[in-house]
Amino acid sequence: MPKKTINDLPRDLSGKRVLARFDLNVSIDEKSGEIRNDRRIRAALPTLQDLIDRRAAVVAISHLGRPKAGGDAVKNAPFTMDHVAKRLGEYLKKPVLKSNDVVGPDAQAKVAVLKPGGVLLLENVRFDLREQPRKVGTPEEMAAHEKALTEFAAQLAEFGDIYVNDAYGTLHNKDVSVLALPKAMKSKPRVIGLLVEKELKIVDDLLAAPKRPFLAIMGGAKVSDKINFIKVLLGQVDKLLIGGAMTYTFMLAQGKKIGSSKAETDKLDLARDVLQLGGSKIVWPADHLVADKFDKSATTKVVAGDIPDGWMGMDIGPATIAKYEDEIRRADGSVRMGRAVFQRHDCRGRRNEGLRRHDDCRRRRNGRGGRGNGHGGGYVTRLHRRRRVPEIRRRSQV
């Protein structure tokens, strides 16, 4: 069914408050909170400006980083939305208000006085414990948290007459602002923004008439988050290259050892379903870069096959890099979904070689006329700025 977009809304939204979920999860210095790369802010501007031009009062929602919900305010300080609100204002050439809470007194007061054409950015939505589902707990605790999620969605819903989701990079999340909030606003207009519309069209075009051989690179931590899309991809692609932390869930499902690597131990049946469905289409890492701890002082080495006890997988190894490069060179179309390595640990300089080489190879391949869609890292920004790869397509992290 075609999705309704902001183009289906009235041209004049004066007197209407639009609750808009964006992906403003920009790269920051986690000590100072200073923005390192504002690509995601710029990606949100077309939808935001369109709503402003329609005289809507825009209440913007986003998360930033991985703060500890309900945690120490000093430790969470770098993850406040202050720098994001300031940068948005610079691009929009107008002040952007920012609340000091998500649904508390300050947010309520600022929403109440927000004028047509004005923009209010709520505080980091993940500062509220109720934004994300609880993963573990007693049946009583899980039920209480589920009730709290519903209450949080209802509180957010009071801020808007219309819901817009333009957070393409978080569409797969089960966060309240992505999933429960639009459900709480089912009696009100709910549409997607211009970025989501554009990216969905790119994916649709790639899957509808792919250039062959058509290849996908799948990364990220969770098999469960992407299971439906993986199944769709396997029906379309000629090869599916596996990377990222999901590798270790698949390894466990095959009876292999993963040391202390991150894995979804409760999703092994899902992983086995994918293994059976994919068969020879799935290409697996032949070796792994592993570390003895999650720290910048970690000792690293490359291992083939099983990962020894006391070691955790961080990236694909050199043999896999060569293997994947060869597959990418032979492809005429490609799509990459999710992170292919850990992005947030301190083994910097040792954790991203596989990802960089993947992207370099895809960049060269796309530059020769191949068609691709990959999640947006800094390399995409640089390539577009230099106009070196006119055919490459951007997408946010899945």
The 8 nearest C-alpha neighbors of each residue, nearest first, counted from 0:
[[1, 2, 3, 4, 199, 203, 190, 200],
 [2, 0, 3, 4, 196, 199, 191, 200],
 [3, 1, 4, 0, 191, 190, 196, 189],
 [2, 4, 190, 7, 191, 1, 5, 189],
 [5, 3, 191, 190, 6, 7, 192, 2],
 [4, 6, 7, 8, 192, 190, 191, 3],
 [5, 7, 4, 8, 9, 3, 10, 192],
 [6, 8, 5, 4, 3, 9, 190, 10],
 [7, 9, 5, 6, 10, 4, 12, 188],
 [10, 8, 11, 12, 7, 6, 53, 5],
 [9, 11, 53, 12, 8, 6, 52, 54],
 [12, 10, 53, 9, 13, 54, 55, 8],
 [13, 11, 55, 53, 15, 54, 14, 9],
 [14, 12, 54, 55, 15, 11, 115, 53],
 [13, 15, 12, 115, 16, 55, 56, 54],
 [16, 14, 12, 13, 55, 160, 56, 17],
 [15, 17, 56, 159, 160, 57, 55, 18],
 [18, 16, 161, 57, 159, 162, 160, 19],
 [17, 19, 159, 58, 162, 161, 59, 57],
 [18, 20, 163, 59, 164, 162, 17, 60],
 [19, 21, 60, 164, 166, 165, 61, 59],
 [22, 20, 166, 165, 61, 23, 60, 19],
 [21, 23, 166, 24, 61, 168, 39, 169],
 [24, 22, 25, 39, 40, 61, 21, 63],
 [25, 23, 63, 22, 62, 64, 26, 39],
 [26, 24, 23, 37, 39, 27, 36, 34],
 [25, 27, 35, 36, 34, 24, 37, 28],
 [28, 26, 34, 35, 33, 32, 29, 25],
 [27, 29, 32, 33, 30, 31, 34, 35],
 [28, 30, 32, 77, 27, 31, 78, 33],
 [31, 29, 28, 32, 77, 33, 27, 76],
 [32, 30, 33, 77, 28, 29, 27, 76],
 [31, 33, 77, 28, 29, 27, 30, 78],
 [34, 32, 28, 31, 27, 35, 82, 77],
 [33, 35, 27, 36, 26, 32, 28, 37],
 [36, 34, 27, 26, 33, 28, 37, 25],
 [35, 37, 26, 34, 38, 25, 27, 377],
 [38, 36, 40, 39, 25, 41, 34, 35],
 [39, 37, 41, 40, 36, 42, 25, 380],
 [40, 38, 42, 41, 37, 23, 25, 43],
 [41, 39, 37, 43, 42, 38, 23, 44],
 [40, 42, 38, 44, 39, 43, 37, 90],
 [41, 43, 39, 40, 44, 38, 194, 45],
 [44, 42, 40, 41, 45, 46, 47, 39],
 [43, 45, 47, 41, 46, 42, 48, 40],
 [46, 44, 48, 47, 43, 49, 193, 42],
 [47, 45, 49, 48, 193, 44, 192, 43],
 [46, 48, 44, 50, 49, 45, 43, 51],
 [49, 47, 51, 45, 50, 46, 44, 52],
 [48, 50, 46, 52, 51, 47, 45, 53],
 [51, 49, 53, 47, 52, 48, 55, 46],
 [50, 52, 116, 48, 54, 53, 49, 55],
 [51, 53, 49, 54, 50, 48, 116, 55],
 [54, 52, 11, 50, 51, 12, 55, 10],
 [53, 55, 116, 115, 13, 51, 52, 12],
 [56, 54, 12, 115, 116, 13, 53, 15],
 [55, 57, 115, 16, 117, 116, 114, 17],
 [58, 56, 118, 17, 55, 16, 59, 117],
 [57, 59, 18, 119, 120, 17, 118, 19],
 [60, 58, 120, 19, 20, 57, 119, 18],
 [59, 61, 20, 121, 19, 21, 120, 58],
 [62, 60, 21, 22, 23, 20, 124, 123],
 [61, 63, 123, 124, 125, 24, 64, 23],
 [64, 62, 24, 78, 123, 65, 61, 23],
 [63, 65, 66, 24, 78, 62, 25, 26],
 [64, 66, 67, 63, 125, 78, 62, 68],
 [67, 65, 75, 68, 64, 78, 126, 125],
 [66, 68, 70, 69, 65, 75, 126, 71],
 [69, 67, 126, 128, 70, 127, 66, 125],
 [68, 70, 126, 128, 67, 127, 71, 72],
 [71, 69, 67, 68, 72, 75, 74, 66],
 [70, 72, 74, 73, 75, 69, 67, 76],
 [73, 71, 75, 74, 76, 70, 69, 67],
 [74, 72, 76, 75, 71, 77, 70, 78],
 [75, 73, 71, 72, 76, 77, 70, 66],
 [74, 76, 72, 73, 78, 66, 77, 71],
 [75, 77, 73, 78, 74, 79, 72, 32],
 [78, 76, 32, 31, 75, 79, 29, 30],
 [79, 77, 76, 75, 63, 32, 64, 66],
 [80, 78, 81, 76, 77, 123, 122, 75],
 [79, 81, 83, 82, 122, 123, 84, 78],
 [82, 80, 84, 83, 79, 85, 97, 122],
 [83, 81, 85, 84, 80, 86, 33, 34],
 [82, 84, 80, 86, 85, 81, 87, 23],
 [85, 83, 87, 81, 82, 86, 95, 80],
 [84, 86, 82, 88, 83, 87, 81, 89],
 [87, 85, 89, 83, 88, 84, 82, 90],
 [88, 86, 84, 90, 89, 85, 91, 83],
 [87, 89, 94, 91, 95, 85, 93, 86],
 [90, 88, 86, 92, 87, 91, 85, 93],
 [89, 91, 87, 88, 92, 86, 41, 44],
 [90, 92, 88, 93, 89, 87, 48, 44],
 [93, 91, 89, 90, 88, 94, 87, 95],
 [92, 94, 88, 91, 95, 89, 90, 87],
 [95, 93, 88, 96, 92, 85, 118, 89],
 [96, 94, 88, 118, 84, 119, 93, 97],
 [95, 97, 119, 120, 118, 94, 98, 84],
 [96, 98, 120, 119, 121, 84, 95, 99],
 [99, 97, 106, 121, 100, 122, 105, 120],
 [98, 100, 122, 105, 97, 106, 101, 121],
 [99, 101, 122, 98, 103, 106, 102, 105],
 [100, 102, 122, 121, 103, 124, 106, 123],
 [101, 103, 106, 100, 107, 155, 154, 104],
 [104, 102, 106, 100, 105, 101, 107, 99],
 [105, 103, 107, 106, 108, 102, 100, 109],
 [104, 106, 108, 107, 103, 98, 99, 109],
 [107, 105, 98, 109, 102, 103, 108, 104],
 [106, 108, 104, 110, 105, 109, 103, 111],
 [109, 107, 105, 111, 106, 110, 104, 112],
 [110, 108, 106, 111, 112, 107, 113, 105],
 [109, 111, 113, 107, 112, 108, 106, 158],
 [110, 112, 108, 109, 113, 107, 106, 158],
 [111, 113, 109, 110, 114, 108, 107, 56],
 [114, 112, 110, 111, 117, 109, 56, 115],
 [113, 115, 117, 56, 116, 112, 55, 14],
 [116, 114, 56, 54, 55, 117, 13, 14],
 [117, 115, 54, 51, 55, 56, 114, 118],
 [116, 118, 56, 114, 115, 113, 57, 119],
 [117, 119, 57, 95, 58, 96, 56, 120],
 [118, 120, 96, 58, 97, 95, 59, 57],
 [121, 119, 97, 59, 58, 96, 60, 84],
 [122, 120, 98, 101, 60, 97, 59, 119],
 [121, 123, 100, 101, 98, 99, 80, 124],
 [124, 122, 62, 125, 126, 80, 79, 63],
 [123, 125, 62, 126, 122, 127, 61, 101],
 [126, 124, 127, 123, 62, 130, 68, 128],
 [125, 127, 68, 124, 123, 69, 128, 66],
 [128, 126, 125, 129, 68, 130, 124, 69],
 [129, 127, 68, 130, 69, 126, 125, 131],
 [128, 130, 148, 127, 131, 147, 151, 132],
 [131, 129, 175, 174, 125, 128, 127, 124],
 [130, 132, 174, 129, 175, 133, 128, 173],
 [133, 131, 134, 174, 130, 129, 173, 145],
 [132, 134, 135, 131, 141, 144, 136, 145],
 [133, 135, 132, 136, 141, 131, 144, 137],
 [136, 134, 133, 137, 141, 140, 138, 132],
 [137, 135, 140, 141, 138, 134, 133, 139],
 [136, 138, 140, 139, 141, 135, 142, 143],
 [139, 137, 141, 140, 142, 136, 143, 135],
 [138, 140, 142, 137, 141, 143, 136, 144],
 [141, 139, 137, 143, 142, 138, 136, 144],
 [140, 142, 138, 144, 143, 139, 136, 137],
 [141, 143, 145, 139, 144, 140, 138, 146],
 [144, 142, 140, 146, 145, 141, 139, 147],
 [145, 143, 147, 141, 146, 142, 140, 148],
 [146, 144, 142, 148, 147, 143, 141, 149],
 [145, 147, 143, 149, 144, 148, 142, 150],
 [146, 148, 144, 150, 145, 149, 151, 129],
 [149, 147, 151, 145, 129, 146, 150, 144],
 [148, 150, 152, 146, 147, 151, 153, 145],
 [149, 151, 147, 153, 148, 152, 154, 146],
 [152, 150, 154, 148, 153, 149, 147, 155],
 [153, 151, 180, 149, 155, 150, 154, 179],
 [152, 154, 156, 150, 151, 155, 183, 149],
 [155, 153, 151, 156, 152, 157, 150, 102],
 [156, 154, 152, 157, 153, 158, 151, 102],
 [157, 155, 153, 158, 154, 159, 152, 184],
 [156, 158, 155, 154, 159, 153, 160, 152],
 [157, 159, 156, 155, 18, 110, 16, 160],
 [160, 158, 16, 18, 17, 161, 157, 156],
 [159, 161, 16, 17, 15, 187, 162, 158],
 [162, 160, 17, 188, 159, 187, 189, 18],
 [163, 161, 189, 18, 19, 17, 188, 190],
 [164, 162, 19, 190, 191, 189, 192, 18],
 [165, 163, 191, 20, 166, 192, 19, 190],
 [164, 166, 192, 21, 195, 191, 167, 194],
 [167, 165, 21, 22, 168, 169, 164, 20],
 [166, 168, 195, 170, 169, 165, 395, 22],
 [167, 169, 395, 396, 397, 166, 170, 22],
 [168, 170, 172, 171, 167, 166, 397, 22],
 [171, 169, 167, 172, 168, 166, 177, 397],
 [170, 172, 169, 224, 173, 397, 225, 168],
 [173, 171, 169, 174, 170, 177, 224, 178],
 [172, 174, 178, 175, 177, 171, 131, 132],
 [175, 173, 131, 177, 172, 130, 176, 178],
 [174, 176, 179, 130, 178, 177, 180, 152],
 [177, 175, 180, 174, 178, 179, 130, 20],
 [178, 176, 174, 175, 180, 179, 173, 170],
 [177, 179, 175, 180, 173, 176, 174, 181],
 [180, 178, 175, 182, 181, 152, 183, 176],
 [179, 181, 152, 183, 176, 182, 175, 178],
 [182, 180, 184, 183, 179, 178, 185, 162],
 [183, 181, 179, 185, 180, 184, 178, 152],
 [182, 184, 180, 181, 185, 153, 179, 152],
 [185, 183, 181, 182, 187, 186, 156, 180],
 [186, 184, 182, 187, 183, 181, 188, 189],
 [185, 187, 184, 188, 183, 182, 189, 181],
 [188, 186, 184, 185, 161, 189, 160, 162],
 [187, 189, 161, 162, 190, 186, 185, 160],
 [190, 188, 162, 163, 161, 187, 181, 191],
 [191, 189, 4, 3, 163, 5, 162, 164],
 [190, 192, 4, 164, 163, 165, 195, 5],
 [193, 191, 165, 195, 194, 5, 164, 46],
 [192, 194, 196, 46, 195, 197, 165, 191],
 [195, 193, 197, 196, 192, 165, 198, 42],
 [196, 194, 167, 198, 165, 197, 192, 193],
 [195, 197, 193, 199, 194, 198, 192, 200],
 [198, 196, 194, 200, 195, 199, 193, 201],
 [197, 199, 201, 195, 200, 196, 194, 202],
 [198, 200, 202, 196, 201, 197, 195, 203],
 [199, 201, 203, 197, 198, 202, 204, 196],
 [202, 200, 198, 204, 199, 203, 205, 197],
 [201, 203, 205, 199, 200, 204, 206, 198],
 [204, 202, 200, 206, 201, 205, 207, 199],
 [205, 203, 207, 201, 202, 206, 200, 208],
 [206, 204, 209, 202, 203, 207, 208, 201],
 [205, 207, 203, 204, 209, 208, 202, 235],
 [206, 208, 204, 205, 203, 209, 202, 235],
 [207, 209, 206, 205, 204, 210, 203, 211],
 [210, 208, 205, 206, 211, 207, 213, 332],
 [209, 211, 332, 331, 213, 212, 208, 370],
 [212, 210, 213, 331, 209, 332, 330, 237],
 [211, 213, 330, 331, 237, 210, 214, 332],
 [214, 212, 211, 332, 236, 237, 333, 330],
 [213, 215, 333, 238, 236, 237, 239, 330],
 [216, 214, 334, 239, 333, 335, 240, 217],
 [215, 217, 335, 240, 239, 241, 334, 336],
 [216, 218, 336, 241, 335, 242, 337, 240],
 [219, 217, 339, 243, 337, 338, 242, 336],
 [220, 218, 338, 337, 243, 244, 221, 339],
 [219, 221, 244, 245, 243, 222, 218, 262],
 [222, 220, 223, 245, 224, 219, 263, 225],
 [221, 223, 225, 224, 226, 245, 220, 270],
 [222, 224, 226, 221, 225, 266, 269, 263],
 [225, 223, 221, 222, 226, 171, 172, 227],
 [226, 224, 228, 222, 223, 227, 229, 221],
 [225, 227, 229, 223, 228, 222, 224, 230],
 [228, 226, 230, 229, 225, 231, 224, 223],
 [227, 229, 231, 230, 225, 226, 232, 233],
 [230, 228, 232, 226, 231, 227, 225, 233],
 [229, 231, 233, 227, 228, 232, 226, 234],
 [230, 232, 228, 234, 229, 233, 227, 235],
 [233, 231, 229, 235, 234, 230, 236, 228],
 [232, 234, 230, 235, 231, 236, 277, 229],
 [233, 235, 232, 231, 236, 230, 277, 237],
 [236, 234, 232, 233, 206, 231, 237, 213],
 [237, 235, 213, 238, 214, 233, 232, 234],
 [236, 238, 213, 214, 212, 280, 235, 239],
 [239, 237, 280, 214, 236, 281, 215, 240],
 [238, 240, 281, 215, 216, 214, 282, 280],
 [241, 239, 216, 282, 281, 217, 215, 283],
 [240, 242, 217, 283, 216, 218, 282, 246],
 [243, 241, 218, 339, 246, 217, 240, 244],
 [242, 244, 339, 218, 340, 219, 245, 246],
 [243, 245, 220, 246, 247, 219, 261, 262],
 [244, 246, 220, 248, 247, 243, 221, 222],
 [247, 245, 244, 249, 248, 242, 243, 250],
 [246, 248, 250, 249, 245, 262, 244, 257],
 [249, 247, 262, 251, 245, 250, 246, 263],
 [248, 250, 252, 246, 247, 251, 270, 253],
 [249, 251, 247, 253, 255, 252, 248, 246],
 [252, 250, 254, 255, 248, 253, 249, 247],
 [251, 253, 249, 267, 250, 254, 271, 248],
 [254, 252, 250, 251, 255, 249, 271, 274],
 [255, 253, 251, 252, 250, 256, 249, 257],
 [254, 256, 250, 251, 253, 305, 257, 252],
 [257, 255, 305, 306, 258, 251, 254, 307],
 [256, 258, 306, 260, 247, 305, 259, 255],
 [259, 257, 308, 307, 306, 310, 260, 309],
 [258, 260, 311, 310, 309, 257, 308, 261],
 [261, 259, 311, 312, 258, 257, 262, 247],
 [260, 262, 244, 259, 247, 263, 311, 248],
 [261, 263, 248, 247, 264, 260, 245, 244],
 [264, 262, 265, 266, 248, 221, 267, 261],
 [263, 265, 266, 262, 267, 248, 251, 252],
 [266, 264, 263, 267, 268, 262, 269, 248],
 [267, 265, 269, 263, 268, 264, 270, 223],
 [266, 268, 270, 252, 269, 265, 264, 271],
 [269, 267, 271, 270, 266, 272, 252, 265],
 [270, 268, 272, 266, 267, 271, 273, 223],
 [269, 271, 267, 273, 268, 272, 249, 252],
 [272, 270, 274, 268, 273, 269, 252, 267],
 [271, 273, 269, 275, 270, 274, 276, 268],
 [274, 272, 276, 270, 271, 275, 277, 269],
 [275, 273, 271, 277, 272, 276, 278, 270],
 [274, 276, 272, 273, 278, 277, 271, 270],
 [275, 277, 273, 274, 278, 272, 233, 230],
 [278, 276, 274, 280, 275, 281, 273, 233],
 [277, 279, 280, 275, 276, 274, 281, 273],
 [278, 280, 281, 277, 282, 238, 274, 276],
 [281, 279, 238, 277, 278, 239, 237, 282],
 [282, 280, 239, 279, 277, 238, 240, 278],
 [281, 283, 240, 239, 241, 280, 238, 284],
 [282, 284, 241, 285, 240, 281, 242, 246],
 [285, 283, 319, 286, 315, 282, 241, 287],
 [284, 286, 319, 303, 283, 318, 304, 287],
 [287, 285, 303, 316, 284, 302, 319, 315],
 [288, 286, 316, 315, 302, 301, 314, 289],
 [287, 289, 301, 314, 316, 313, 315, 300],
 [290, 288, 312, 311, 313, 299, 300, 287],
 [291, 289, 299, 311, 310, 292, 298, 297],
 [290, 292, 310, 298, 297, 309, 311, 299],
 [293, 291, 297, 290, 294, 310, 311, 298],
 [294, 292, 344, 297, 345, 290, 295, 291],
 [293, 295, 345, 297, 296, 292, 346, 344],
 [294, 296, 345, 346, 297, 347, 293, 344],
 [297, 295, 294, 298, 346, 345, 292, 293],
 [298, 296, 294, 292, 295, 291, 290, 299],
 [297, 299, 290, 291, 296, 300, 292, 289],
 [300, 298, 290, 289, 297, 291, 288, 301],
 [299, 301, 289, 288, 302, 290, 298, 287],
 [302, 300, 288, 287, 289, 316, 286, 303],
 [301, 303, 287, 286, 300, 288, 304, 306],
 [304, 302, 286, 285, 287, 305, 301, 306],
 [303, 305, 286, 285, 306, 302, 287, 255],
 [304, 306, 256, 255, 257, 307, 303, 302],
 [305, 307, 257, 258, 256, 304, 310, 308],
 [308, 306, 258, 310, 305, 309, 257, 256],
 [309, 307, 258, 310, 259, 306, 257, 256],
 [308, 310, 258, 259, 291, 307, 311, 292],
 [311, 309, 291, 258, 290, 308, 259, 307],
 [310, 312, 260, 259, 289, 290, 258, 291],
 [311, 313, 289, 260, 288, 314, 287, 290],
 [314, 312, 289, 288, 350, 341, 340, 311],
 [315, 313, 288, 340, 287, 350, 312, 353],
 [314, 316, 287, 288, 353, 319, 286, 284],
 [315, 317, 287, 286, 288, 319, 318, 301],
 [318, 316, 320, 319, 321, 315, 286, 353],
 [317, 319, 321, 320, 316, 322, 286, 285],
 [320, 318, 322, 285, 284, 321, 317, 316],
 [319, 321, 317, 323, 322, 318, 353, 324],
 [322, 320, 324, 318, 319, 323, 325, 317],
 [321, 323, 319, 325, 320, 324, 318, 326],
 [322, 324, 326, 320, 325, 321, 319, 327],
 [325, 323, 327, 321, 326, 322, 320, 328],
 [324, 326, 328, 323, 322, 327, 321, 329],
 [325, 327, 323, 329, 324, 328, 330, 322],
 [328, 326, 324, 330, 329, 325, 323, 361],
 [329, 327, 325, 326, 330, 364, 324, 360],
 [328, 330, 326, 327, 325, 331, 212, 364],
 [331, 329, 212, 327, 332, 328, 213, 214],
 [332, 330, 369, 211, 210, 212, 213, 370],
 [333, 331, 370, 213, 210, 369, 371, 330],
 [334, 332, 371, 214, 215, 213, 370, 372],
 [333, 335, 372, 215, 371, 373, 216, 214],
 [336, 334, 373, 216, 215, 217, 372, 374],
 [335, 337, 217, 397, 218, 374, 216, 373],
 [338, 336, 218, 219, 397, 396, 217, 339],
 [339, 337, 219, 218, 340, 243, 336, 396],
 [338, 340, 243, 218, 242, 354, 219, 337],
 [341, 339, 243, 314, 338, 342, 313, 351],
 [340, 342, 343, 313, 344, 350, 243, 339],
 [343, 341, 340, 344, 338, 351, 350, 339],
 [344, 342, 341, 345, 346, 347, 340, 350],
 [343, 345, 346, 342, 293, 294, 341, 347],
 [344, 346, 295, 294, 347, 343, 293, 296],
 [345, 347, 295, 349, 344, 350, 294, 348],
 [348, 346, 345, 349, 350, 295, 344, 351],
 [347, 349, 350, 346, 351, 352, 345, 295],
 [350, 348, 347, 346, 351, 352, 299, 288],
 [349, 351, 347, 348, 346, 314, 313, 352],
 [350, 352, 354, 353, 349, 355, 340, 348],
 [353, 351, 355, 354, 356, 350, 349, 348],
 [352, 354, 356, 355, 351, 315, 320, 357],
 [353, 355, 357, 351, 356, 352, 339, 358],
 [356, 354, 352, 358, 357, 353, 359, 351],
 [355, 357, 359, 353, 358, 354, 360, 352],
 [358, 356, 354, 360, 355, 359, 353, 361],
 [357, 359, 361, 355, 360, 356, 362, 354],
 [360, 358, 356, 362, 361, 357, 355, 363],
 [359, 361, 363, 357, 358, 362, 356, 364],
 [362, 360, 364, 358, 363, 359, 365, 357],
 [363, 361, 359, 365, 360, 364, 358, 366],
 [362, 364, 366, 360, 361, 365, 359, 367],
 [365, 363, 361, 367, 366, 362, 369, 328],
 [364, 366, 369, 362, 367, 368, 363, 370],
 [367, 365, 363, 364, 368, 388, 362, 369],
 [368, 366, 365, 364, 369, 363, 362, 388],
 [367, 369, 365, 366, 370, 364, 390, 331],
 [370, 368, 365, 331, 332, 364, 367, 371],
 [369, 371, 332, 365, 333, 390, 368, 331],
 [372, 370, 333, 334, 332, 391, 392, 373],
 [371, 373, 334, 392, 393, 335, 333, 394],
 [374, 372, 335, 334, 393, 394, 375, 336],
 [375, 373, 394, 395, 396, 393, 336, 335],
 [376, 374, 395, 394, 393, 379, 373, 396],
 [375, 377, 378, 379, 374, 380, 395, 396],
 [376, 378, 380, 379, 381, 375, 36, 38],
 [377, 379, 381, 376, 380, 382, 375, 358],
 [380, 378, 382, 377, 381, 376, 375, 383],
 [379, 381, 377, 383, 378, 382, 384, 376],
 [382, 380, 378, 384, 379, 383, 385, 377],
 [381, 383, 379, 385, 384, 380, 387, 386],
 [382, 384, 386, 380, 385, 381, 379, 388],
 [383, 385, 381, 382, 386, 380, 387, 379],
 [384, 386, 382, 387, 383, 381, 388, 380],
 [387, 385, 383, 384, 388, 382, 389, 381],
 [386, 388, 385, 382, 389, 383, 366, 384],
 [387, 389, 366, 390, 386, 391, 382, 383],
 [388, 390, 391, 386, 387, 383, 366, 392],
 [391, 389, 388, 370, 392, 365, 366, 368],
 [392, 390, 371, 388, 389, 365, 370, 372],
 [393, 391, 372, 371, 390, 373, 394, 370],
 [394, 392, 373, 375, 372, 374, 391, 395],
 [393, 395, 374, 375, 373, 198, 372, 396],
 [394, 396, 168, 374, 375, 167, 397, 393],
 [397, 395, 168, 374, 337, 375, 394, 336],
 [396, 337, 168, 336, 395, 169, 171, 374]]
